[in-house]
Structure formats: C-alpha cells, structure tokens
Amino acid sequence: MICTEVCTNNIPIRQPCTCCLFDQATKPTVITRMSGNEFEVDGNKKFKSLNERIPADLCGLDFTFHTFNKMYIQDIINLEACNVIPGMYWYKKHPIYKVDIIGIVVKRQENVKCFVYGVDDGTGVITCCCWKNRMKNQSPEEMEHLIKGGSKLPKVLKEKVSAIMMSQSKMNEGYSLGDLVHIRGKIRIFREVREVMASYHNKLEDPNMELVRMAELPGLYRTSYDVDTLPKKVLEEITEMSQGNNVKRCQREVVPELKRLLLTYLEEHQPDEINIKYISSLPQVTELLEKDGLSIERETALQKALGNLEEEGWIFTKENHLVYEVIKPDCPLENLIMDILKRDCVKEKYQDEGCQFMHIVKEVRNTQKYSAVQNTCILTCLNNLEYRSDLIRTSFYKYILCTV
C-alpha cells in the first residue's frame, strides 16, 4: 500500500510511507550522503568514494556489465557518467548501462513511433521510451485476416499466434496512468535528460509485484552492488598495475624469461623437488634478476614463474605449500596413477573402457600428499604414460592399462 496525495490536476502523486510499506525487518537500505567523498549505509559503516575504478578494458569482467541491474530509480538518476565509454555509468566500482525497474506510470505521452512514460517506484521518477512495433497501423480486421491466412497451421498454433498478435495490439495502445509496469532497457541521454530506452516492457496485473521488488533490492545492494565482486586474480592484477613500473615489467617481461630458464633447468637436470630458496641461488636466475634490478621483487617474480609452471603441469605444490615436486618419468605421482589403474581396471565397471579421468583425479587427491594437485599435472602424467605405452586412452577421457 502506498500513501498518495492528489495534485491540482487530480493526478495521484505517489509518496512512499515507510510505516505502511514495510516493517522494520524489511525496510530498505538507507543511504545517507556524508560529503563529496564519503557516504554511510544504515548508519553503521562508512565508505570512501571509490575513485580507483577498474580500467575500461576490464569492465566486462564485472557481473553488472552484461545484466539488467535491478536498482532504485533514484540511484539510476544519480549514476555517475563514464567519460571513457559512451553510454556507461558508474555505481561505486560497478559499470552499469542496462537496468531493470518496476514502478507506476505517472506520466504518459504518445508520439508517432513511441510512447514516453514517467515511471515512479517511490524513490524517484524516470522517463522511459517504449517503441511501437510494425503492427501499430494494422486494424483488428487486418490482423484477423492474417491469422486466417495461415490455414495450414495446426489449431493450437493458430490460437497461440492469435493471442500473441492481440497482446501486441493492446501493447501498442499504451499503458494508462496508474498502471504497474516492468521495464528493462539501456540508459541514455535525450535532450540532456537521462532516460531508459526500453527493450522489454510489460504491464503487471499483480500490484504486489512492486512490494516484492522493493523487498528484493536491499539484499541485492548489500550482497552485490555495495561490494567488490571482481574475480580474485583480476583484483590482484589491478593492484599490481597500480604499484609501479617494476611490478608491471616483472609481470610482462621478467616472469616469462624466468619461466623459460626454470623450464630449461628442469629438463636438463631433472631434480625431484625444488623450492624458491633453491632456485633463487641458481646463477642464471640471480643474473637475470640483478640485471633487471628486481632484487626487491625477487620472491614475487619467482612465485609467479613457479605458478605458471604449475598451471602448465610441469610441477605441483606438495602438502606443505613450500616445496614443488617435479613431474618427470617414473616420478611418485606416475607410480601412484599406475597403482590406481591396476587396482580399478580389473573391476567390472572399468574393465571394458577403463577409468574416467575425474575418477583418477579423485583417487589421487584422496591421498594426503597429493590433496592439492591440479588436473593439468595429472593429465601430464597420463600423457607421459600413454607416450611410453603403459596405458591406452580408450576415449577422450577414459584410460586403461595395456596389460592388466
């Protein structure tokens, strides 16, 4: 229920009353503006204005960029425009250009090609442009003739087409003042006024849908819009990009070169285990790091190089997370995989086509020593065993021993 007043033109002006809209438990999040650089949420926590936003080429990694964001209309009106990408706006750190709103029609204007509505959800009023479709000039008789023209269509399909055409015809008649509408679309500026250009719009018959939306929004703001939701790796890269040229150079140039040196060392010497302290004492590694002036970021560069080798399946972290075991012929991991296949390939379930890859991964990770091993490392061992004809790949993801 919404409290209303009546203006001089006898048009109801919606003014939300918190006492009758929600109880204390479901009251929307109240945002109090503090200053130009601070704001307070529910009087409990203060945040700084987020000036350090993600680069434009990383905006697509944010979940809000590709979705229709359900927001309060007042927040849509107050979105900060992005100067880099036309048509995009910022809500804190999140890039937004598509929105989803539910509200009451408080203004209606019909043009030749579109309807212009003023939609109010209790927090503000925004203009929405809803385009008419090509059926606007067709009379009911013409539409009935089109339906009868498809005489070869089944009866059920005819009825469905008829219902769709009639609903489209009613939609072209527009919405009336006081109708509850659901609108999705892009934000745009028309004649220096921010509005929503609708790609979807529909009239809602249930008036409770507005209350459902208003009860849903505080949770969305609390769990999504008001927090950083970028992937962890992206946040790490953004942090490193802002720390200076040395870290950028470490990431772009030194780490690939360091990875190449370590890979050459592993192929030539084939050690059983390595760690950061051991490889940092190698002459080639020391010379490379001192040459590039990265003595301070030495450990960071080595960790990144070892992480890249682990992702490609050359090494893997053992249980203490400080020592890396090297994958090579007849290494302990290969022997464990062979023991698993010898044990399970004789079972009725696996004796025809062999063990599935994920079954092998599960059995390997059940051991304490290899609980954190990555899939790529196990796949490297399986490829090595297949190359030596110790096992056969019966399909894309199933393996069986050559002799059981």
N, C-alpha and C positions, 0 to 999 in steps of 0.2 A: 504494500500500500504506500502511495506517495502523496504527501501533503501538497496541495496546489493552491495558487491564487489565480484570480482572473484579472487580466489587464483591461484596458479601456476598449479593446476590440473584441471582448468576450472570448479571447483565446486563452486556454489554461496555460499558466506558467508553472512549470514543474520545479518545485523546491524540495529537495530530499530532507526528510526529518529523521535523524538517526534514532530517535526514540521509537518510531514506528517502523523503520526499515529493517533494523537488525537489533538483536540483543547485544549484550556486552561481549559475548563469546565470539560472535561472528562479525563484529564491527570492522570495517575496512581499515587497512593500514593508513595512518595519518602521517603525512609528510609535512613537516614544518620547516620552512625556509629559515636558515640561520643568517647567512651572509652570502656574498658572491661566491665564496669558495667552500662553504660548509652547508650541510643540511642534517636534520635529525629525524630518525624513524621511531615513531611511537615514544619519543622522549627518552629512549634508552641508550641509543648508540649514535655517535657522531661519525660522519664520514667526510673525507676531503673530496673536493671536486676533482674528478678523475681526468686530469689533463693528459696523462700519459696513456693515450689510447693506442690500440693496435694499429700497425701500418695498414695502408689501404689494400695492399696485395694479400693480406691475411684476413680480411673481413669475412670472406666466405667460409672460414673455419668456425665462425660463431653460429650457434644454432638459430639465433634470431634473424639471421640474414636471409634464410630461404623459407621462412614460415610466415603465416599471417598471425601477427602477435596480438593477443587479447590484452587490451590496455584501457585505462580510463581515458575518456576523451580529453580531459584537462591536461593529461600528460602528453597526449598526441599534439595538442596545440602548443605545448611548451617545449617540444623536442628541439634540440639544437641542430641547426643545419650543418652538413658536412661540406667543407669548401673544396674537397678533393674529388669526390664522386658526386655528380649531379643527381638529385632525387633521393639521396640517402641522408639519414638523420641519426643523431646520437642520443641514446638514453643511457646516461652514465658511460660505461665502456662498450655498450652493445650497439652495433649498427642496425638500423631499422628503416625499412622503406615500405613494408606491407603490414596492414593492421586488420583486426577483426573486432567489430563493435556491435553492440546491441543497444537500442535506445528507442525513444518515442519520437515520431515525426512531429515537429513543432513549426515547420515552415515548408511550404510546397510551392514550386514554380515549374510550369511546363514550358519547354521550348520545342522547337521543331524536331530536334533529334534526341533530346534527353529530358529527364526530369531532374530538378535540383531540389534536394530536401535538406532541411535543417534537422539534425538528429541530436537528441539530448539524452544522456544517460544519468543525469543527476549531478555530474561533476562539471559539465560544460556542454557547449553546443558546437557542432562542427558541420560544415557543408559537405554533402555527398552528391556526386553526379552519377546518375544511373541512366545509361544509354538505352534507347529504344532499339528493338531489333527490326528486321526487314518485314515482319508480319504486321507492322503497325497500320499499314494502309489497306489491309485486307478486311473486307466485311465478313460478318458471320456466314452469309450465303456463299461467299467465295471459299471460305475455309471448309464448309460442309461439302462443297463440290470437290475440293482437293482430297478430302477423306474418301468420298465415294469413288474417286478416280482410281484408287488403289484397290480394285475389285479382286485382284488375285491374292491379296494379303489374307492371312487367317483372321478369324473373327476376334480372337483375343488381342492380336497385334493391332487390329483396327481400333479397338476400344482404347488401347494404350496410347496410340498416336493421337486419337481424338482428345483424350484427357490432357496430353501434353500441349497440343495446339490451343485448347481452350484456356489452360492455365497461362500460357504465354500471352494470349489475347487479353486476359484480365490483368496481367502484369503491365502491359502497355497502357492500360488505363490509369496506372499510377496508384500510389498509396494516398490515403486520406490523413488529415490531421488527427493525431491521437493513435495511429496505428503503431504497433510494436514491430520493428524491422530488424533484420540481421543482415549486416553489410560487411563484405570483405573487399579490399582493394588497395591500391597504391596511394601513397601520399604525394600530392603535387601542389604547386603554387599556380593559382589562376587569378590574374588581376590583383596580385600582391596579397591574396588571401589563401591561407592553407586549407585544402580540402581533400576529400577521399574520392578517387576515381574508382567506382565500383566495378569489379569483375564478377561479383556474385552478390545478389540481393534477394531477399525473400521476406514475406510477411509472416510473423509468428502469431499463431492463434492462441497459444497459451500465455497469459500475462505473467505467469510465474517464472518464465524463462529469464526475465530481466533480473529477478531476485537470485536465480541460480548463478547467473553470470557475475553479479556483484559479490556473491559469496565465494566464487571461484578465484576472483582476481587477487585478493590479499595473499593467498598461498602462492600464486604464480610470481608475484613480485618478491615475496620473501625467499623463495627457493631458486628463482631463475634470474629475474631482471636485476635484482639488487646485489647479485654476487657474480664473481668471475667464473665463467663456465667453459673457458677455453681448455683444450687438452693440455696435460702437464708438460709435454715436450714443447708445445708451442709457447707456453708461458716461459719456459727455460730459455728458449731461443730469443724471445723478445727481451728478456732480462740481460742476456749476454750481449745482444746487439746494442744495448744502451750503456754498456760498461766501458766501451772504448775500442780503439782500433786494434789493440793487441789481441783481444779475445776474438774479434772478427777475423783477423788474419790467422789466428790459431785454428779457428773452425774451418776456414775456406782453403787454406794453403798448407799449413804445417801438419794437420791431422792426416790428410791423405798421404803425404810424403812419409810421415811416421808409420802409418799403417803399412805402406809398401816395404819399408825397412824391416819391420817386425815379421811380415809375411816371408820375406826372403830369409831371415834368420831361422824361422821355424822350419822351412823347407830344407835348409842346409844342415842344421844341427839336430833337428827333431828332438827337443827336450821333452821330458814327461810333464813337467809343470813349470809355470812362470809366475812372477808377481811383479808389481810395479817397482819395488826396490831393486829387483834383479835386472829388469830391462833398462832401468834408468842408468845403470852403471855400464851398459854396453857402449863401446867407443863411438859407434855410428850414431846412436841416439843422442849421446852427450854432445857430439859435434854439431848435429842438426839443431838442437835446442839452443846451444850457445851462439850459433851462427845467426839465428833469428831473434836473439835477445828475449827468449821466453823462459828464463830461469825461474821467474816468479810463478808462471802458469804451467810449470813443467808437469806437475801431477795431474792437472786438469786435461792437458793435451794427451798424456799417456792413458788416462781413463777413457777418453773419447776414442782413441785409437783401439784400445782393447775392446771397448763396447762394440765398435764396428766389426772387429774380427769375430766377436761372439755372435752378432746378428747374422753373419755370413756362414757360421758353422765351422770355424777353424778352432776355436777354443770355447770353454764354458766355465762358469763360476762354480766352484765347489761349495761345500756346506758352510765354510767359514767366511765366504764372500771376499777373501783377500788373495786367494790362490786360484790360478786358472790352470785347468788341465788341458793339455794339447791333444787334439784328435789326430791320430796317425794310425798306420796299420798295426793291428794286434794291441790296440790300447784297451784299458779295462772296460771302457764303455762298449766297444765292439764285442768283447768277450761276454759281457752281460746280455747284449742283444741276442747273441748266438745261443746262450743258455735259455733265454725266454722262448726262442723259436723251437729249440729241441724239446722243451717241456710241453709246449702248447700245440705244435703242429701234429702231434700224434692223437690229439683229441678229435672226436667225431665232428665237432663244429668247424675245425680249421684244417682237417686233413685233405680236403679236396682243393680248396682255393687258397689256403694259407691264412695268416693272421693279418688283420687290418692294421694300418699304420697307427691309428689312435689307440688301439689295444696295446701295441708295443710301447707307445709313449706312456700310457697309464701304468704299465708294469714297470717301466724304467723309473718313473717318478715315485713309485711305491717304496723304493729303496732310499734310505736316509741320505746317502752320499750324492745321489743324483736327483734329489727332490726339486731342484731349481733349474734343471737342464732345459734348454729351449728346443723347440721342434726342429729347427734348422740343424742343430748339432746331431740329433738322432737321424735325420734324413741324410746327412753327410756320411755317417757310419753305415747306413743301409746301402747307399750308393757305392761306397768302398767295398763292402762285402759282395754286392752284386757284380762289381767290376772283377773281383777275384773269383767269381763263380761259386761262392759259398752259399748263395741263396738266389732265388729266381723271383722276379716280380710277375705275378700271375695276372694282375690288372694294375690300374693306375695307383691303387692304394693298398694292395694286398701282397704279402711276401710269404714265401715258403722255402724251406731248406732244399738243397739239391738232393741230399740223401738224409732221410730221417732215421 
